[in-house]
Amino acid sequence: MRVLFLCTENAARSQIAEALLRDMSKGTMEVVSAGSRPAAEVHPRARDAIRKMLGHDVSDLHPKPLERFVGQPFDYVITVCDASAESCPVFPGDPEHIHWSFDNPAAARGSADEQAHAFHKVASEIAARLRIWLALPKQREHMDRTLEAARPAVARAESAAGYR
């Protein structure tokens, strides 16, 4: 199953969604994100929010241009900002288009703590939405099938490594 998250700059919300879904799906889904006008870097507070939620390094995240993925098939194209929903291109294979509107945490004003809170709030909202989405029968069935198919390979690798 291939999932594309879209946002204008691909610096915060779509990056958060990509990292969270990749982690939540346990590698059973191919997850990418892109922006119609990608920023130069992932927002540092988005990196912090992801790192705190997942507990691991996220230095490999980087903004990607939407053009890189145009023409590729996806099962789902999920827009996470209103501007990207309005300008979302057509993808082959008739993917399901979903729009989730989240506040832009990069637009938050106030102290450093208040700005960090805005990123953590949006990350928590995205995580909650993803948990609901993953619980839907189609996604659950895909994850179960993929994990079941991987069991023999995992067992062989564990045996070869001397774990069994």
Residue frames relative to the residue before (quaternion, step in Angstrom):
aa qw qx qy qz dx dy dz
M 1.0000 0.0000 0.0000 0.0000 0.00 0.00 0.00
R 0.1564 -0.7925 0.5864 0.0607 3.57 -0.85 1.01
V 0.0669 -0.7941 0.6039 -0.0168 3.56 -0.90 1.05
L 0.1030 -0.7737 0.6243 0.0324 3.55 -0.98 0.96
F 0.1659 -0.7561 0.6272 0.0863 3.55 -0.87 1.04
L 0.1103 -0.8101 0.5751 0.0294 3.56 -0.88 0.98
C 0.1132 0.7339 -0.6658 0.0728 3.50 -1.19 0.76
T 0.6853 -0.5083 0.3098 0.4196 3.58 -1.14 0.37
E 0.8280 0.2369 -0.1107 0.4960 3.61 0.59 -1.10
N 0.2682 -0.7817 0.5171 0.2228 3.60 1.22 -0.33
A 0.4879 0.6729 -0.4114 0.3740 3.55 1.06 0.84
A 0.8024 0.1984 -0.1063 0.5527 3.62 1.15 -0.34
R 0.8122 0.3143 -0.1916 0.4526 3.61 -0.04 -1.28
S 0.7076 0.4462 -0.2817 0.4700 3.61 0.77 -0.94
Q 0.6196 0.5265 -0.3422 0.4709 3.60 1.09 -0.65
I 0.6311 0.5242 -0.3224 0.4723 3.57 1.00 -0.86
A 0.6718 0.5004 -0.2960 0.4589 3.58 0.88 -0.97
E 0.6365 0.5302 -0.3287 0.4535 3.60 0.94 -0.85
A 0.7008 0.4724 -0.2771 0.4571 3.59 0.75 -1.04
L 0.6759 0.4995 -0.3014 0.4505 3.58 0.91 -0.88
L 0.6846 0.4686 -0.3068 0.4665 3.61 0.86 -0.89
R 0.6018 0.5453 -0.3661 0.4544 3.59 0.98 -0.74
D 0.6859 0.4729 -0.2772 0.4786 3.59 0.93 -0.90
M 0.6964 0.4912 -0.2810 0.4413 3.61 0.81 -0.98
S 0.7004 0.4625 -0.2729 0.4701 3.59 1.04 -0.72
K 0.3615 -0.7693 0.4616 0.2538 3.57 1.32 0.00
G 0.7062 -0.4858 0.2584 0.4455 3.56 1.03 0.80
T 0.5059 0.6702 -0.4209 0.3431 3.60 1.21 0.16
M 0.7300 0.3238 -0.2112 0.5637 3.57 1.29 -0.15
E 0.3609 -0.6718 0.5929 0.2587 3.53 -1.17 0.62
V 0.0221 -0.8251 0.5609 -0.0646 3.55 -0.48 1.24
V 0.0575 0.7765 -0.6242 0.0651 3.55 -0.91 1.01
S 0.1602 -0.7596 0.6160 0.1336 3.55 -1.31 0.21
A 0.0331 -0.7919 0.6098 -0.0061 3.52 -1.24 0.49
G 0.2499 -0.7631 0.5771 0.1489 3.52 -1.34 0.25
S 0.5199 -0.6335 0.4722 0.3246 3.55 -1.13 0.64
R 0.7602 0.0729 -0.0586 0.6430 3.58 1.22 -0.54
P 0.1134 -0.8640 0.4839 0.0802 3.59 0.52 1.17
A 0.4796 -0.6464 0.5234 0.2798 3.52 -1.14 0.79
A 0.6343 -0.5310 0.3991 0.3954 3.56 -1.29 0.18
E 0.8087 0.0783 0.0046 0.5830 3.57 1.07 -0.79
V 0.5416 -0.5397 0.5121 0.3914 3.54 -1.31 0.28
H 0.5364 -0.6306 0.4479 0.3377 3.57 -0.94 0.89
P 0.5236 -0.6680 0.4250 0.3147 3.63 -0.81 0.94
R 0.6600 0.4918 -0.3233 0.4670 3.61 1.02 -0.67
A 0.5849 0.5357 -0.3741 0.4805 3.61 1.17 -0.47
R 0.6236 0.5282 -0.3309 0.4720 3.60 0.99 -0.83
D 0.6582 0.5143 -0.3078 0.4555 3.58 0.92 -0.93
A 0.6613 0.5086 -0.3098 0.4561 3.58 0.91 -0.92
I 0.6577 0.4963 -0.3090 0.4751 3.59 0.93 -0.87
R 0.6511 0.5273 -0.3123 0.4478 3.57 0.89 -0.96
K 0.6762 0.4885 -0.2949 0.4660 3.59 0.93 -0.86
M 0.6805 0.4845 -0.3000 0.4606 3.60 0.99 -0.76
L 0.7821 0.3553 -0.1723 0.4820 3.57 0.92 -0.93
G 0.3487 -0.7799 0.4633 0.2358 3.56 1.17 -0.47
H 0.7212 0.3715 -0.2883 0.5087 3.59 1.07 0.53
D 0.7131 -0.4731 0.3276 0.4003 3.52 -1.35 0.30
V 0.0773 -0.7971 0.5982 0.0279 3.58 -0.99 0.85
S 0.2771 0.8040 -0.4878 0.1972 3.57 1.18 0.53
D 0.6156 0.5679 -0.3520 0.4178 3.61 1.20 -0.35
L 0.5179 0.6353 -0.4262 0.3828 3.63 1.22 -0.14
H 0.1297 0.7759 -0.6107 0.0902 3.56 -1.03 0.81
P 0.5594 -0.6031 0.4407 0.3593 3.60 -1.11 0.63
K 0.1206 -0.7859 0.6055 0.0354 3.53 -1.07 0.84
P 0.4598 -0.6839 0.4840 0.2944 3.59 -1.00 0.74
L 0.5902 -0.5905 0.4343 0.3381 3.54 -1.09 0.79
E 0.5964 0.6072 -0.3580 0.3839 3.59 1.01 -0.81
R 0.5746 0.6056 -0.3709 0.4068 3.60 1.13 -0.63
F 0.7796 0.3596 -0.1669 0.4849 3.60 1.07 -0.72
V 0.4675 0.6682 -0.4577 0.3541 3.60 1.23 -0.21
G 0.7675 0.3077 -0.2638 0.4966 3.56 -0.89 0.99
Q 0.6180 0.5185 -0.3524 0.4744 3.60 1.25 -0.18
P 0.4573 -0.6837 0.4878 0.2924 3.59 -1.06 0.65
F 0.0290 -0.7609 0.6482 0.0027 3.54 -1.13 0.80
D 0.4566 -0.6522 0.5238 0.3028 3.54 -1.20 0.49
Y 0.7882 0.0716 -0.0091 0.6111 3.55 1.12 -0.80
V 0.0794 -0.7255 0.6809 0.0608 3.52 -1.15 0.78
I 0.0494 -0.8219 0.5661 -0.0399 3.54 -0.47 1.27
T 0.1847 -0.7727 0.6001 0.0930 3.55 -0.64 1.13
V 0.1777 -0.8151 0.5479 0.0625 3.56 -0.93 0.94
C 0.7190 0.2594 -0.2591 0.5904 3.57 1.26 0.42
D 0.6250 -0.5960 0.3626 0.3502 3.54 -1.10 0.71
A 0.6409 0.5396 -0.3378 0.4290 3.60 0.96 -0.80
S 0.6820 0.4722 -0.3063 0.4670 3.62 0.93 -0.78
A 0.5913 0.5643 -0.3709 0.4409 3.60 1.11 -0.54
E 0.6827 0.4986 -0.2821 0.4535 3.56 1.03 -0.82
S 0.7852 0.3059 -0.1580 0.5147 3.60 1.08 -0.61
C 0.3137 0.7782 -0.4931 0.2301 3.60 1.21 0.39
P 0.3692 -0.7395 0.5136 0.2304 3.62 -0.74 1.00
V 0.5433 -0.5786 0.4890 0.3617 3.53 -1.34 0.15
F 0.1762 -0.7796 0.5954 0.0819 3.56 -0.95 0.93
P 0.5554 -0.6190 0.4287 0.3531 3.60 -1.09 0.63
G 0.7622 0.3960 -0.2766 0.4310 3.53 -1.25 0.44
D 0.4079 -0.7545 0.4437 0.2596 3.57 1.26 0.21
P 0.0526 0.8193 -0.5683 0.0544 3.62 0.60 1.07
E 0.5246 -0.5941 0.4910 0.3615 3.53 -1.24 0.38
H 0.2236 -0.7647 0.5937 0.1126 3.57 -0.83 1.04
I 0.0352 -0.7810 0.6228 -0.0297 3.53 -0.85 1.07
H 0.1183 -0.7843 0.6031 0.0842 3.58 -1.01 0.76
W 0.0324 -0.7567 0.6527 -0.0169 3.51 -0.88 1.09
S 0.2039 -0.7989 0.5577 0.0956 3.58 -0.53 1.14
F 0.0216 0.7815 -0.6209 0.0565 3.55 -0.66 1.18
D 0.5574 -0.5848 0.4652 0.3618 3.56 -1.11 0.66
N 0.4558 -0.6604 0.5213 0.2906 3.55 -1.16 0.62
P 0.3016 -0.7858 0.5042 0.1931 3.62 -0.32 1.14
A 0.5880 0.5826 -0.3705 0.4214 3.60 1.16 -0.49
A 0.6464 0.5143 -0.3185 0.4650 3.59 1.21 -0.35
A 0.4517 0.7018 -0.4463 0.3228 3.59 1.27 -0.10
R 0.2030 -0.7609 0.6082 0.0994 3.53 -1.05 0.85
G 0.5232 0.6310 -0.4705 0.3267 3.52 -1.27 0.27
S 0.7689 -0.3363 0.2672 0.4737 3.51 -1.31 -0.38
A 0.6862 -0.4523 0.3621 0.4398 3.57 -1.30 0.17
D 0.6486 0.5168 -0.3142 0.4621 3.58 1.01 -0.80
E 0.6539 0.5042 -0.3127 0.4694 3.59 0.98 -0.81
Q 0.6458 0.5035 -0.3213 0.4756 3.58 1.01 -0.75
A 0.6423 0.5089 -0.3227 0.4736 3.59 0.94 -0.85
H 0.6236 0.5432 -0.3326 0.4533 3.58 1.02 -0.81
A 0.6266 0.5429 -0.3392 0.4446 3.61 0.98 -0.80
F 0.6647 0.4899 -0.3039 0.4751 3.60 0.97 -0.81
H 0.6689 0.4908 -0.3044 0.4680 3.59 0.92 -0.84
K 0.6166 0.5414 -0.3400 0.4595 3.59 1.07 -0.71
V 0.6815 0.4694 -0.2895 0.4810 3.59 0.86 -0.94
A 0.6296 0.5239 -0.3397 0.4623 3.61 0.97 -0.77
S 0.6524 0.5029 -0.3107 0.4742 3.61 0.98 -0.80
E 0.6428 0.5139 -0.3197 0.4696 3.59 1.01 -0.78
I 0.6467 0.5016 -0.3176 0.4789 3.59 0.98 -0.83
A 0.6437 0.5214 -0.3252 0.4562 3.60 0.93 -0.87
A 0.6511 0.5106 -0.3180 0.4628 3.60 0.95 -0.83
R 0.6572 0.5015 -0.3105 0.4693 3.58 0.93 -0.87
L 0.6588 0.5101 -0.3094 0.4582 3.59 0.97 -0.84
R 0.6225 0.5339 -0.3483 0.4540 3.61 1.00 -0.74
I 0.6477 0.5002 -0.3124 0.4823 3.58 0.98 -0.82
W 0.6646 0.5126 -0.3007 0.4528 3.58 0.89 -0.97
L 0.6791 0.4923 -0.2904 0.4606 3.60 0.94 -0.87
A 0.6393 0.5304 -0.3281 0.4497 3.59 1.15 -0.48
L 0.4976 0.6454 -0.4388 0.3786 3.61 1.22 -0.22
P 0.6447 -0.5861 0.3218 0.3705 3.60 -0.96 0.83
K 0.6637 0.5200 -0.3268 0.4271 3.63 0.84 -0.88
Q 0.6900 0.4597 -0.2803 0.4838 3.59 0.90 -0.88
R 0.6414 0.5290 -0.3240 0.4514 3.59 0.94 -0.90
E 0.6531 0.5139 -0.3103 0.4616 3.59 0.94 -0.92
H 0.6429 0.5195 -0.3256 0.4591 3.60 0.92 -0.86
M 0.6775 0.4864 -0.3020 0.4617 3.60 0.82 -0.96
D 0.6539 0.5129 -0.3208 0.4544 3.61 0.90 -0.87
R 0.6572 0.5084 -0.3086 0.4629 3.61 0.92 -0.91
T 0.6805 0.4982 -0.2911 0.4517 3.57 0.88 -0.96
L 0.6682 0.4870 -0.3039 0.4733 3.58 0.91 -0.85
E 0.6406 0.5177 -0.3244 0.4652 3.61 1.00 -0.78
A 0.6612 0.5068 -0.3055 0.4611 3.59 0.95 -0.83
A 0.6745 0.5032 -0.2939 0.4532 3.59 1.10 -0.61
R 0.4964 0.7013 -0.4192 0.2933 3.62 1.13 -0.41
P 0.6691 0.4849 -0.3422 0.4473 3.69 0.78 -0.81
A 0.6533 0.5066 -0.3204 0.4624 3.61 0.97 -0.79
V 0.6319 0.5170 -0.3265 0.4762 3.58 1.02 -0.78
A 0.6514 0.5138 -0.3157 0.4605 3.60 0.92 -0.88
R 0.6474 0.5054 -0.3208 0.4718 3.62 0.97 -0.84
A 0.6650 0.5005 -0.3072 0.4615 3.59 0.92 -0.88
E 0.6488 0.5033 -0.3189 0.4734 3.59 0.98 -0.80
S 0.6509 0.5123 -0.3148 0.4634 3.57 0.97 -0.82
A 0.6642 0.5027 -0.2983 0.4660 3.59 0.94 -0.89
A 0.6952 0.4529 -0.2640 0.4918 3.57 1.10 -0.66
G 0.5318 -0.6646 0.3903 0.3509 3.57 1.26 -0.03
Y 0.4325 0.7144 -0.4539 0.3107 3.59 1.19 0.42
R 0.7350 0.3692 -0.2278 0.5211 3.61 1.19 -0.27
